Amino acid sequence: MQYMIDSDILIYWINGNHRIDKKIKEETAIGSKIVVSIITACELYFGAFNSVAKEKNNKLLDNLFKDIEIIQTNQEVAKNFGKLKAILKKKGKLINDADILIASIAMTNNCVLVTNNIKHFKQIEGLKIENWFL
């Protein structure tokens, strides 16, 4: 199984949430892969550069991303993004572009998206979602 961790869950984990740490250790022990999207990496680096402890937080992320693969975008992701956004618009349930792009990356790469932001992502049909915070 491949799990794509969203920004909120990564932040909880970095801040020492034991439930998330335990789940990540359990999943990696059975061979599951933990990844993040390039969008999540961008959001976290923004937070680091915007923080008081810029140097410390950037170093923490640099070290984290040595062990966790960052999944990039490509043409297939772009196509899925366009399709998903059009579907959401027709339903009158648009969410922000960053979340649609994260979902597109997860779906294209056959990942389960791990997030605490179920409200936005549940609008996307076919997206596999889990919440490790609860």
C-alpha positions in Angstrom: 0.0 0.0 0.0 1.1 3.5 -0.7 0.0 6.3 1.6 0.2 10.0 0.7 0.4 12.1 3.8 -1.3 15.5 3.7 0.1 18.7 5.3 -2.1 18.6 8.4 -1.1 15.0 9.3 2.6 15.7 8.7 2.5 18.7 10.9 0.8 16.7 13.7 3.4 14.0 13.2 6.3 16.5 13.3 4.8 18.0 16.5 4.9 14.6 18.2 1.5 13.1 17.7 2.0 9.5 19.0 -1.0 8.0 17.3 0.3 9.1 13.8 3.8 8.1 14.7 2.6 4.6 15.7 0.5 4.3 12.5 3.4 5.3 10.3 5.7 2.8 12.0 3.1 0.1 11.7 2.5 0.7 8.0 6.2 0.9 7.1 6.9 -2.3 9.1 4.5 -4.2 6.9 6.0 -2.7 3.7 3.7 0.2 3.0 5.3 3.2 1.5 4.8 6.7 2.9 5.0 9.6 0.4 4.0 13.3 0.1 2.9 15.4 -2.8 5.0 18.2 -4.1 2.1 20.5 -3.1 2.4 19.3 0.5 6.1 19.8 0.5 5.6 23.4 -0.9 3.0 24.1 1.9 5.3 22.9 4.6 8.3 24.9 3.3 6.2 28.0 3.1 5.3 27.4 6.8 9.0 26.9 7.6 10.1 30.1 5.8 7.2 32.0 7.4 8.1 30.9 10.9 10.2 32.5 13.6 12.6 29.5 13.6 13.2 29.5 9.8 16.6 27.8 9.9 15.5 25.1 12.3 12.3 24.3 10.6 13.8 24.2 7.1 16.5 21.8 8.3 13.8 19.6 9.9 12.0 19.4 6.5 15.2 18.8 4.6 15.9 15.8 6.8 12.3 14.6 6.7 12.3 14.7 2.9 15.5 12.6 2.7 13.4 9.7 4.0 10.0 10.5 2.5 9.6 10.6 -1.3 8.0 13.7 -2.8 5.7 12.8 -5.7 5.8 15.3 -8.5 3.2 16.3 -11.1 3.1 15.2 -14.7 0.8 15.3 -17.7 -1.5 12.5 -16.3 -1.9 14.4 -13.0 -2.7 17.6 -15.0 -5.4 15.8 -17.0 -6.9 14.3 -13.8 -6.8 17.7 -12.2 -8.8 19.2 -15.1 -11.3 16.3 -15.0 -11.8 16.5 -11.3 -12.2 20.3 -11.2 -14.7 20.2 -14.0 -16.8 17.5 -12.2 -16.7 19.4 -8.9 -17.7 22.6 -10.7 -20.7 21.0 -12.3 -21.8 19.6 -8.9 -21.3 23.1 -7.4 -18.8 21.6 -4.9 -15.5 23.3 -5.9 -12.7 23.1 -3.4 -9.4 24.9 -3.7 -7.0 24.1 -6.5 -4.2 22.9 -4.1 -6.5 20.2 -2.7 -7.7 19.2 -6.1 -4.1 18.9 -7.2 -3.2 16.8 -4.1 -6.1 14.5 -4.9 -5.1 14.2 -8.5 -1.5 13.3 -7.5 -2.8 10.7 -5.0 -5.3 9.2 -7.5 -2.8 9.1 -10.4 -0.2 7.3 -8.2 -2.8 4.9 -6.6 -2.2 6.3 -3.1 -4.5 6.5 -0.1 -4.6 10.1 1.0 -4.1 10.5 4.7 -5.6 13.7 5.9 -7.6 15.3 8.7 -9.3 17.5 6.1 -12.0 15.0 5.2 -14.6 17.8 4.5 -12.8 19.0 1.3 -11.5 15.7 0.0 -14.8 13.7 0.5 -16.2 15.6 -2.5 -13.8 13.8 -4.8 -15.3 10.5 -6.0 -12.9 7.6 -6.2 -10.3 9.2 -3.9 -9.2 6.8 -1.2 -9.0 8.7 2.2 -8.0 7.8 5.7 -7.7 9.9 8.8 -4.9 8.8 11.2 -5.5 11.8 13.5 -8.8 10.4 14.9 
